[in-house]
């Protein structure tokens, strides 16, 4: 079962729902968490981080001529002008007048594949997440595009009315409880000091350093999955773990959540691809 792709106005109905955080407290940071962070630092170099292999594959895909129109994605406008990548990821999601909607990176790439290349995106969506011996075009492209904004600041775009609406919808979704466990994003990410086993859970309910470091580190290479993962996958997997119906890939619900989280992380430094457990 999947969540339908809803318009921002329809999603705004969830604004009346709110969730309270769990009361259980977690132990403070200990040596195990410090050792995990040390391990990440050891693998942060481009020559040690396998995520940079996805960056290289994404660069090749960006220039590859595909689809019925036989053109590359180099004419795709990600917000800074056709083919301009430096700083584009730092300002996504954002409103695009040609589509008349707010789009995140994956949504915009799918739009460009369809409109610019004449590419049938069904197969692309089917392989949206990589698996054993199977790469994902979208993960590779996002890695390449995001890396062009590395060392830049997160700059959420909130000037257009539809951008503001999506931020409000995303905030509502963050606190909306549901699923068989009656969980919300806020259940795990609205208190200090929470963790799952050895993994600390960032408090994303407030603006500042924690939200900045979290959002500034995606996309990331997941060692446990031997794969480069994007924010689309992270949010999809969060809903799966909460036992919610999983959202459709490229849905407006996930874009709205991303707009809200980018707002919380405004000014954070982008360091991607990072590496996580």
Buried (B, 14 or more C-beta within 10 A) or exposed (E): EEBEBBEBEEBBEBBEEEBEBBEEEBEEEEEEBEEBEEEBEEBBEEEEBBBBBBBEBBBEBBEEEBBEEEBBBBEBBBBBEEBBBEBBBBBBBBBBEEEEBBBBBBBBBBBBBBBBBEBEBEEBBEBBBBEEEEBBBBBBBBBBBBBBBBEBBBBBBBEBEBBBBBBBBBBBBBBBBBBEEEBBBBBBBBBBEBBEEEEBBBBBBEBBEBBBBBBBBBBBBBBEBEBBBBBBBBBBBBBEEBEBEBBBBBBBBBBBBBBBBBBBBBBBBBBBBBBBE
